[in-house]
Amino acid sequence: MAGSELDLLVFGDTAIDHFYEVDTFPKINEAAEAKNPQKFYGGMGANTAVAASVLGLKTGLVSVIGSDAEDYRRYLQNLGIKVHLTAMFGDTTHSIFFKNNGRQISFFYKGLTDKLDEQVPDKDIIASAKAVYMSRTYLNLQKQVAKFCTNKFLVYNPGYGVFKFSKVPEEIYTILKKTNVLILNNHEMEHLRKIGFGISNKLGPKVFIITNGKNGCSVYLRSTQINVPAFKTEALDTSGAGDAFNAGFIAACLRGYETTEAAKIGNATASFVVEKWGCQMNLPNWEQVMGRVEKM
């Protein structure tokens, strides 16, 4: 590929999400009835790629996918996403969510997802994109991708992968040297703080964003903290809200919006997703997002 054929190239996972409602969470060795089973497409990487595509960005996705999810590949292709999916014999990641009045317990069957960390990134594909987004903690892959991202707008969201760390890996710091924006939620940041990580522009990113659910997000820019409110709406399911925020934020940045306004647009994008079950089920287009931004 030559030139900027893509607005955004995403490196991240695909997953099949299984949602259940429960009236109560059982204690250990007890049971509870699960109701209203539903199945959705998911995965941090794919969620962001799909949301960005619906917002009008020319989007690519680099991921791995199992032999049980060829329908997912076709779905992504039909959305116009440039897919670079390594197909493997085996299972795609499956995520199981048990939900009760805004709270949830989650379980993950990893399947083939760790194989993503064994992939060798194609520097020509990276060169074709204006922006690159990396999700989760596929540190070997991400370190290689970051190396090719000189003069690229690189956004990194390690997500819940940080909870497996008892100390911050050196690879994280290597990746951050090339990163423009680091995004974490408040729970992830709290864990990283406990193991010695702190917000500092000396690490590499010029912008740090901490998302905090219904409280919006905090933008750390040039040693200044700016709190950006959320759009008030009735939240049915918060799964995928962070991924939608990332897509909205990146789309706004690529359209020339300054950082805090882009975060506001990210919050507005996320507000649609929480109104229905499923990470990709209530994704807005750009005009719908801007309609909500005007009301914030």
N, C-alpha and C positions, 0 to 999 in steps of 0.2 A: 504494500500500500504506500502511496505517496501523498504528501500533503495532509491537511487535516480533514480526513474523510469522516471522522467521528467527533461529536461534541464531547462524549464521555465514554471512557472504557472502564468497566468494572471488573475487578478481580475478587471473586467471592463464591460462596457456596450456594447450591440449590438444595431444596428440601421439600418433602411432602409433610404438610401439617395436618394433624388430627386433633379436632377440638371436641370437648365434652363439657356439658354443664353438670355441676354437682350442687346439692343443697348444703352439703357440709363436707369438710375435709376430714377423712377418717384418721383416727390415731393409729399408731403402730399396732399391727395384728388385728385391726378392725377393718370393716368394709363400708363402702357407701355406693349408692346407686348412681351410675353415670347416665345422663340423658342427652338427647339432641345431638347425636354424633354427626360431625361434618368434616369433610376433607377438603383441603385447600392447597394450592401451590404456595411455597414459601422459600425460606433461606435468605440470610441477610444480603448476600450479593444480588441474588435474583430479584428480591423485593425492591432494592434500590434501582436496579436496571429497569425494571418494569415501570416503576413510578416515574423515573426520568423520561422514559419513552413516551408515556402518556402526557407528560408536561411539554412534549415537543422536541426533546433532544434526540439527535441521532446517536444511538447508544449501542455499545458492544458489551458482551459478557464473556469472560474467560472463567470456566469452571469445569468440574467433572460431573458426570451424570451416570447413573446406573442403568442396567438393562431393564429395570422395572419402570422407567420414567420417560420412554420415548414420546409419550403424549405431551410431556412438559416441554421437550425440545420443540415439538411442532407448535405448541402454544406460543413460545417465545419467538419463533421465526415468524409466525403469523402476525405478531405485534410489530414486526419490522426490526427487531433487535438483531444485530449482527452477532451470531452465536459462535463462540469458539469453545465448544463443549467436548472434552475428551470422554468418549463413551467407553465404559468398562463393564465387564460381566460382574454383576453383583448388585447390591442394594444402594439406592440413593439414601441420603440421610432422611430419617423419619423423626418428626417432633410431635410429642403428645402433650396436649395442654388440658388440664382439668381446671375449669373456671367457676368462680363463685362470687357474684356481686363485685366485680372489679378486681378480685384477687385471683391468683392462679398458682398451681403447682405444675412444673414442666419436667418432662423426661425426654431424653434424646438418644436415639439409636444412630450412632455416627455413620454406619455404612461405609461408603467409599470416600467420605469427605476429606480424610487426611491425605488421600492421594493427590489432592490439589497442591499440597506442599512439595510434592515431588516433580511438579511440572516445571519446564524450562520456559520462561517468558520469551515471546517473540518481540524483539526490539522494534521491528518494523510496524507491528500492530500498535505498540505503544506510541511510536512516532506519528501514527495516523490520527491520534486523539488530541483534542485541546486540553482535556482534563482527565485525570486518572483517579479512581476511587478504589480503596482497598478495605475489605472488611474482615473481621475475625483476626486470628493470630496464626496465620500460615507464614511463619517468620522466615523460613528459607526462601520461599517464593517471593515474599514481600520485600526482602532485602535485595533480591535481584531486580525486581520491578523498580524499586526506588532508585537503583543505580542508573536506570535508563530514563529517569524523570527529570533530568536537568532541563530547566526552562519549561517545565510542565506545571500545571496547577494540580498538585497532589493532595488529596484529602484522605485521611486515615482514620478508621473507626475500628479499633481492636475488639470492641463489643464484650460480650460475656466471656470471651476467651481469656480475659485477664484474671479471672477468678482461679485459674489453675496455677497461677504463679505465687510462690512464696517469697520471691525476690524479682525485681525487674530484670529481664534478660538483656544482655548487652545488645542483642539484635534489635530490640525496641529502640534503643538510643541511636543505633546506626540508621534505622529507617527514619526516625524523626529528623535527622540532619537534612533529609531531602524533602520533608513534609511541609506543606504550606499551612494546612489546617488539621488539628487533631480534635476529634469529637468523641466524647465519652458521656455516659449518663451519670447521674449523681452517685448511684451505687457502685459503678465501676471506678469512678474517681476516688470514692472513699476507700475502696480496697487498695488501690494503687498508693494512696497516701499512707496507708498503714505499713506498706512495704518499702517506703522511702522515696516515692515519686512525688514531685512537686511541679507546679506550673512555672515555667521559666522560658522566656524567649531565647535564652542561650542554648536550649535543646535543639532549636531549629525552626519549629513552627512560629509564624508571626501571629497566628490566631489559635486560641484554645476555646472550645465551646463545650459547656457542661449542660446537658439537657436534664430537665427535672419535671417531666410529666405535665400535670395540669398547671404547674407553676411556671411553665415556659422554659427559658434557658438563660444561661449567663454566658456572655461573650467576654473573653479576656483578650484585650487588644492594647498593645503598647503599655503594659502595666496598669491598665484601667479595666475595671469590671463594669460591664453594662448589662443590666437585667432586662430581658426582652419577654414580655408577657405572652401567654398562650391565648389562642382564640377560644372563648368559652363555648363549649358544646356539650351535649349529653354523650358521655363515653360509654360504649357498650363493650369494647374490646380494645385494649391498648397494644396488642401484638402488632408489630410492624410500624408503629408510630415513629420510632426512631429512624427506620429505614426511609420512610416517606419524608421525614424532616431532612435527612441527608440529601435526598433527591431534589427537594425544593430549594434548599440552600445552594447546592451546586448550580442548579438551573438559573437561579437569580444572579449568582456570581458571574456566570458566563454571559448573562445579559447585561452586565455592567453595573449591577446594584452594589452599593457599599456594604460592608460586612454586617452591620447591625440590621440594616433593612433586609439583607438576604436571610438573616436568622429569623426575622419576622415572617418572611415568606415561607421559610421552612416550617415554622410553627403553624401557619395557616394550612400548609399542605398536610401536615400530620393530623390536623383537626378533622379532616374528612375521613381518614382511615379508621379512627377510633369509633366512628358512628356505626360500623357494621363489623360482624365477625369476618376474620380472614384478612391477611396482610395485603392482599392485592384486590380486594373486592369493592372498594369504594374510592378508587383513585381519581383525583380531579385533573382536569386539563388546566392550562395556564390561566385562561380567562376566569374559570371558577375560583382558582386560588386568589387571583387579584381582586375578585369581588369580595372575598372575605378580608383581605388585607385592608381594603378601604373602610371596613367596619371596625377594625381593631384600634 
